[in-house]
Amino acid sequence: MLWLPLVSLVAMGQGEVAGVDRFLSRAAGQAATQNLDDPVTVDDVDVRGRRGAARVPPETELSGAEIDALGAWDIGEVLQRMSETLGVGETPMVIVNGRRVANSSVFSGFPPDALVRAEVLPPGAAALYGGAPGQRVVNLVLQRRFSSHDARVAASRPTQGGTSSLSGDLRRSAISGENTHQIGLRTSRDTALRAEERDRDLPGDGPEAGAITLRPHADAVSANATLTRSMGDWSGVFSLDGQARDARSVVRLGLGVAESRRQSESVGGAAGLSGAAAGWALQANLNAMASVSREGGFADSQNVSQTMALNGSAGRTLLDLPAGPVVANLAANFTENRSVIDRGEGRANTRFHTREARGSLAVPLSKANTGSARGRWIGDLLATVGGSVRATSAGDGDEINGALAWTPRRGVSLHGAWSISTDSVSDAQRFESIYRGTPTAVFDFKTGEAVEILPILGGNPDLRPPRSERRSVTAALGPFTSWGVSGNLGYQRMDSTNGIGSLPELTEDVEAAFPDRFQRDAAGRLISIDYRPLNLGSSLTEGLTTNLNFNLPRPTGPVAHEAMILRVALSHSLRLKNSVVLLPGGPELDRLKGDGGGLSRHNARIMVDARRGRWGGNASVRWQSGYRTRKASGRDDSKDLIRASFAAVDLKFSFQMAPSSAGAQPEDSQRRRGGGLQLVLEIQNLIDARPEANLGDGSPAPGFGRDIQDPIGRTVSLGLQRRF
């Protein structure tokens, strides 16, 4: 019976054959003018089978040209810019080519043009990949084949002079299907900025104060190597990294000054494996790191630390419902840290561990395209429930969480998340060695003067696990029209007990609550503040965040790569409530009114990314509203500190000396930049804005002269990049 299809084909009318020919011709014509990884639309036919596609269609997508317009050096910077402009949060889950991998961070050092596209998935996607409720997912789609040798050197200097920075980078990157490798080397030097090179005029400054370093002299070098390999149905990822830093400074010590030196070296490695077995998608990763840090000068100490961590995850579809698959995700991790701290008074040995297990279940309640009446009216509806238990050296913890993601129609989504947890304390918060930071000028309400103090930084082994309850609701719209207009509005609320944070701004209430954190000399002058993390009695925060994004429409066809890229992102955050109880049983302090250290109520940002031909430009405008810090809580006072609103503008320009060869490359290489020299000019704080403040009676506030709060100001950087 194989001859029946042939007879049927021969029997077709000539008009039908011509129609098929026209269809194929149009499809071939569009494919010739588009990236083969992009969707191809022919009349009413939409071809969506793209390499690297995630389980759900993206909410927002950046094409290769839009990624290049960000002006980033590596994929890590791309992710940071996406977090800033697209509202994906500070720690999104990163998947690669539509799949979860054992260690996605190994791809952060690759060049941006190693990406075909970057996708932000809808809020409910985290449940399908084992992420936390409310966590966003970013899908990075890599080139099939890619190879580059890159070098960069950059120098920067404030327009006031006094200090400078010089850095150099070398990088080798390659992708061949599922196999990749990347090697990087970076070195930098920052020269010291001395107090005598700025106009400061602080009380108590003598002739020796000019030698104090406002920024230390620092030399640093780091290297990394990563490798991924496909092994049949499994893939492995391996990485090594090491870094060393040497910082030297001159600090105030009593009535004189003293030299201080802080050195640190670390080396780490990781090995991961991901694949499938018995219907489960599996990932496992082993990390190990050893580090040593030394501080010499007026305070001698050494901290030798070793950390080992093993984590794994598993996910699978349990059953298929009419609305979609029910997905279960399990994860576990174990971490152990050992430290030996030597100080002048003796040696301390510490050993800490963390064991944690997590699980979640994603249940689809409705699906828009199932053909059912409920699906047509409700749209997509996905519920997630989960929990975790943990045991740490600082105490046990647990969490219960839930989320609901609703997409009533394309371009409209709502997401709600709730969790209550006892969190563990991170290794960095507990184990980091104690050291002295950069000298900082603070206003002392007790004496009514500004003084320069030496902040104490590092970890606090006495931290207790915080207990918190979080709620969030987010509504997202778009993208709409050819301008790709999209936006979101989010509400967040968090109640916490024993919350971990840094010391609030110095006020009489804060010093009364934590007197051991402040050191004064015999005359009562403040000389040092301990800013190491601490537990606060309780706190409550509420806020709204908004984001709006749009881009200039781009033509299709042969001229697409020559068209201008223009993306604009606007964001705003509004603090509705921020209150804190410093110690259990103490009074509630309203920080938005200025109690216990004031806070800005409004923060806004505008970011613009543009590129045309060899030229690129990026701009960022940051603004925050002014606020009051009360001398004593509950009332305004003439000695209160009133900070003025602050705005800063950052600009970046780039020029490619040789034209891009993208149009002449075959599809499997997809090169978007040439090998010529690229010039990069960056200006931070273009208008040279500095923090300003007055007292409650309108008089100038001590400690807010031009060079006191920010001695750097406007900085100009010139960079040279080249691909060999």
HELIX and SHEET records of a PDB file:
HELIX    1   1 TRP A    3  VAL A   10  1                                   8    
HELIX    2   2 GLN A   14  THR A   33  1                                  20    
HELIX    3   3 GLY A   64  ASP A   68  1                                   5    
HELIX    4   4 ILE A   75  LEU A   86  1                                  12    
HELIX    5   5 SER A  104  PHE A  107  5                                   4    
HELIX    6   6 PRO A  112  ALA A  114  5                                   3    
HELIX    7   7 ALA A  125  TYR A  129  1                                   5    
HELIX    8   8 ALA A  195  GLU A  197  5                                   3    
HELIX    9   9 PRO A  207  ALA A  211  5                                   5    
HELIX   10  10 ALA A  368  THR A  370  5                                   3    
HELIX   11  11 ALA A  373  ILE A  378  1                                   6    
HELIX   12  12 ASP A  427  PHE A  431  1                                   5    
HELIX   13  13 GLU A  508  ALA A  513  1                                   6    
HELIX   14  14 PRO A  515  ARG A  517  5                                   3    
HELIX   15  15 ALA A  560  GLU A  562  5                                   3    
HELIX   16  16 ARG A  591  LYS A  593  5                                   3    
HELIX   17  17 ALA A  662  ALA A  664  5                                   3    
SHEET    1   A 2 VAL A  40  VAL A  42  0                                        
SHEET    2   A 2 VAL A  45  VAL A  47 -1                                        
SHEET    1   B 4 THR A  60  SER A  63  0                                        
SHEET    2   B 4 LEU A 115  VAL A 120 -1                                        
SHEET    3   B 4 VAL A 137  LEU A 142 -1                                        
SHEET    4   B 4 MET A  93  VAL A  96  1                                        
SHEET    1   C23 LEU A 589  ASP A 590  0                                        
SHEET    2   C23 ILE A 565  VAL A 581 -1                                        
SHEET    3   C23 SER A 538  ASN A 551 -1                                        
SHEET    4   C23 VAL A 485  THR A 497 -1                                        
SHEET    5   C23 ARG A 467  PHE A 480 -1                                        
SHEET    6   C23 VAL A 412  THR A 422 -1                                        
SHEET    7   C23 GLY A 395  ARG A 409 -1                                        
SHEET    8   C23 ASP A 380  THR A 392 -1                                        
SHEET    9   C23 GLY A 346  SER A 366 -1                                        
SHEET   10   C23 GLY A 324  ARG A 343 -1                                        
SHEET   11   C23 SER A 301  LEU A 321 -1                                        
SHEET   12   C23 TRP A 280  GLY A 297 -1                                        
SHEET   13   C23 GLY A 256  ALA A 277 -1                                        
SHEET   14   C23 TRP A 234  LEU A 253 -1                                        
SHEET   15   C23 HIS A 217  MET A 231 -1                                        
SHEET   16   C23 ASN A 179  ASP A 190 -1                                        
SHEET   17   C23 SER A 165  SER A 176 -1                                        
SHEET   18   C23 ARG A 145  PRO A 158 -1                                        
SHEET   19   C23 THR A 715  ARG A 723 -1                                        
SHEET   20   C23 LEU A 677  GLN A 684 -1                                        
SHEET   21   C23 PHE A 646  GLN A 656 -1                                        
SHEET   22   C23 TRP A 615  GLN A 624 -1                                        
SHEET   23   C23 HIS A 602  ARG A 612 -1                                        
SHEET    1   D 2 LEU A 193  ARG A 194  0                                        
SHEET    2   D 2 THR A 213  ARG A 215 -1                                        
SHEET    1   E 3 TYR A 435  ARG A 436  0                                        
SHEET    2   E 3 GLU A 449  LEU A 457 -1                                        
SHEET    3   E 3 THR A 440  ASP A 444 -1                                        
SHEET    1   F 4 TYR A 435  ARG A 436  0                                        
SHEET    2   F 4 GLU A 449  LEU A 457 -1                                        
SHEET    3   F 4 LEU A 526  ASP A 530  1                                        
SHEET    4   F 4 PHE A 518  ARG A 520 -1                                        
SHEET    1   G 2 ILE A 500  GLY A 501  0                                        
SHEET    2   G 2 LEU A 534  ASN A 535 -1                                        
SHEET    1   H 3 TYR A 627  THR A 629  0                                        
SHEET    2   H 3 LEU A 641  ARG A 643 -1                                        
SHEET    3   H 3 ALA A 693  LEU A 695 -1                                        
END                                                                             
